[in-house]
């Protein structure tokens, strides 16, 4: 007696397994992590363009406000060098944002865009902190408005790793601490240290929010992937379902015509399956279908090949670019492979084990999906009426 495997339910997909395993550290297993990164990069360039454009607009607005509030001409010469540094920081921050804009506009590799984003976020936050520092030295009370830029720089709304954000926050806090200890006035030093502590607490709050934002995005990705898998697959065997088979057959037929490639459709049907179910029970019948699915999968090897379950005990094998001789060999191996599983079938008049009948049709110039399927089904019926446990082909296979 062969082992019965449980049905391949949604809880056994790699997405559901990852959900059950958890991802506390915001990382998936390597293949799933790569798929998640690709999923996140869908509209990344557009989002980077909008976000960096908004940051440049905000930074320019604060720079104009500084020009209006800070009277450079009326300042003593001792403060002129500080104002020169302020102008240099303004230009440096603007240049870092323009770098992000350019990398997104010219579609640089995403790793380059992400590196530019992280650099720009750090420069923007530290630049805003330096502006706050200069405002305190000059007695200009506008630090509250500039905190917006600090938080925007630290937590950009992209699917980058939260741990990179954490590194930026640490570097930023080190920058503010350095500015505090460099302050020439004890009062300014105390205010900068107080600001450092306040921003550290704010970073904890925003970091917690950013963690859950990424956690929920990853969770949504897993649920979406699981639902997509269910929409394409047969839950019992794990093969593609009839809907995906219809879609794939239509697409691959068009591709075969464009490329001038042959295409073969094999339909396989388990012989006397109803009698098997009646005699052995549905669970054993499900196990038989899973075994036949495994044998069918062994027949394919090209990227455009497909195996699908298209009925209760009926399977379809699409062979792209397969010659008639190769298709005949695969059809025979499918019949022989099921026989070799030696699944006892006491109610079959054909053999003492489970067998399948196979019919094959080759793509014709005027074929549509319905017509090639109908021809393969007609040949399958011929195989069943001529004794079963065999593979029959159209006349085109004899060429």
Residue pairs with C-beta under 8 A, 6 or more apart in sequence:
1 344
2 287
2 291
2 341
2 343
3 287
4 283
4 284
4 286
4 287
5 287
5 290
7 235
7 236
7 286
8 233
8 235
8 236
8 237
8 238
9 235
10 16
10 226
10 229
10 230
10 235
11 17
11 20
13 225
13 226
13 229
13 230
14 29
14 31
14 32
14 225
15 32
15 222
15 223
15 225
15 226
15 229
16 222
16 226
18 28
18 29
18 32
18 222
19 219
19 222
19 223
19 226
23 215
23 218
26 161
26 162
26 163
26 211
26 214
26 215
26 218
27 33
28 36
28 218
35 225
36 218
36 221
37 159
39 221
40 159
40 217
41 110
41 159
44 110
44 113
44 158
44 159
45 104
45 107
45 113
47 157
47 158
48 100
48 103
48 104
48 113
48 117
48 158
49 101
49 104
49 105
51 156
51 157
51 158
52 97
52 100
52 101
52 104
52 117
52 120
53 101
55 97
55 120
55 124
55 149
55 152
55 153
56 94
56 97
56 98
56 101
58 148
58 149
58 152
59 90
59 93
59 94
59 97
59 124
59 127
59 149
60 94
62 128
62 131
62 145
62 146
62 149
63 90
63 94
65 142
65 145
66 86
66 90
66 131
69 140
69 142
70 83
70 86
70 138
70 140
72 80
72 83
75 83
75 138
79 137
79 138
82 134
82 137
82 138
83 134
85 130
85 134
86 130
86 131
86 134
89 127
89 130
89 131
90 127
92 123
92 127
93 123
93 124
93 127
93 128
96 116
96 119
96 120
96 123
96 124
97 120
97 124
99 116
99 119
99 120
100 113
100 116
100 117
100 120
103 112
103 113
103 116
104 113
108 116
114 158
114 160
117 156
117 158
117 160
118 160
118 164
118 168
120 153
121 153
121 154
121 156
121 165
121 168
122 153
122 168
122 171
122 172
123 153
124 149
124 152
124 153
125 149
125 150
125 153
125 154
125 168
125 172
125 175
126 153
126 171
126 172
126 175
126 176
127 149
128 146
128 147
128 149
128 150
128 153
129 150
129 172
129 175
129 176
129 179
129 195
130 179
131 146
132 143
132 146
132 147
132 192
132 195
133 179
133 183
133 188
133 192
134 140
135 141
135 142
135 143
135 146
136 143
136 183
136 188
136 191
136 192
137 183
137 184
137 185
137 188
143 195
147 199
147 202
150 172
150 199
151 202
151 206
153 168
153 172
154 165
154 168
154 169
154 172
154 203
154 206
155 165
155 206
155 207
155 209
155 210
156 165
157 213
159 214
159 217
162 207
162 210
162 211
162 214
165 207
165 210
166 207
169 203
169 207
172 199
173 196
173 199
173 200
173 203
176 192
176 195
176 196
176 199
177 193
177 196
179 192
180 189
180 192
180 193
180 196
181 189
183 189
183 192
231 243
232 240
232 241
232 243
232 244
233 239
233 240
233 241
233 244
234 240
234 241
234 308
234 309
236 286
236 289
236 290
236 309
237 289
237 290
237 293
237 309
238 293
239 293
239 296
239 297
239 307
239 308
239 309
239 315
240 248
240 306
240 307
240 308
240 309
241 308
241 309
242 308
242 309
242 310
242 311
244 308
245 306
245 308
245 310
245 316
245 318
246 369
248 306
248 308
248 318
249 265
249 306
249 318
249 369
249 372
249 373
250 369
252 263
252 304
252 306
252 318
252 320
253 263
253 363
253 367
253 368
253 369
253 372
255 261
255 304
255 320
256 262
256 263
256 320
256 321
256 363
257 363
257 365
261 320
261 321
262 321
262 322
262 323
262 324
262 362
262 363
263 318
263 319
263 320
263 321
263 322
263 362
263 363
263 372
264 318
264 319
264 322
264 324
264 327
264 360
264 361
264 362
264 363
265 316
265 317
265 318
265 319
265 360
265 361
265 362
265 363
265 372
265 373
265 376
266 299
266 316
266 317
266 319
266 327
266 330
266 331
266 334
266 358
266 359
266 360
266 376
266 391
267 310
267 314
267 315
267 316
267 317
267 358
267 359
267 360
267 373
267 376
267 377
267 379
267 380
268 292
268 296
268 314
268 315
268 316
268 317
268 334
268 356
268 357
268 358
268 380
269 311
269 313
269 314
269 315
269 356
269 357
269 358
269 380
269 384
270 276
270 288
270 289
270 292
270 313
270 314
270 338
270 354
270 355
270 356
271 348
271 350
271 354
271 355
271 356
271 357
271 384
271 388
271 389
272 345
272 347
272 348
272 349
272 350
272 388
273 285
273 288
273 312
273 313
275 347
275 348
276 284
276 285
276 288
276 345
276 347
276 348
276 354
277 284
277 285
278 347
279 346
279 347
288 343
288 354
289 309
289 313
291 338
291 341
291 343
291 354
292 313
292 315
292 338
292 354
292 356
293 307
293 309
293 315
295 334
295 337
295 338
295 341
296 307
296 315
296 317
296 334
297 307
298 333
298 337
299 305
299 307
299 317
299 319
299 330
299 333
299 334
300 306
300 307
300 317
300 319
302 319
302 320
302 321
302 322
304 318
304 320
304 321
305 317
305 318
305 319
305 320
306 316
306 317
306 318
307 315
307 316
307 317
307 318
308 315
308 316
308 318
309 315
309 316
310 316
316 373
316 376
317 330
317 334
319 326
319 327
319 330
322 330
324 362
324 393
324 396
324 397
324 398
324 399
327 360
327 362
327 393
327 397
328 360
328 391
328 393
328 397
331 358
331 360
331 391
331 393
332 391
334 356
334 358
334 391
335 355
335 356
335 357
335 358
335 389
335 390
335 391
338 354
338 355
338 356
339 351
339 353
339 354
339 355
339 389
341 353
341 354
342 353
343 353
343 354
344 352
344 353
344 354
345 351
345 352
345 353
345 354
345 355
346 352
348 354
348 355
350 387
350 388
350 389
351 389
355 388
355 389
356 389
357 380
357 383
357 384
357 388
357 389
357 390
357 391
357 392
358 380
358 383
358 390
358 391
358 392
359 376
359 377
359 378
359 379
359 380
359 381
359 382
359 383
359 391
359 392
359 393
360 376
360 379
360 391
360 392
360 393
360 394
360 397
361 372
361 373
361 375
361 376
361 379
361 394
361 396
362 394
362 396
362 397
363 372
364 371
364 372
364 396
375 394
379 392
379 393
379 394
380 392
382 392
383 390
383 391
383 392
386 392
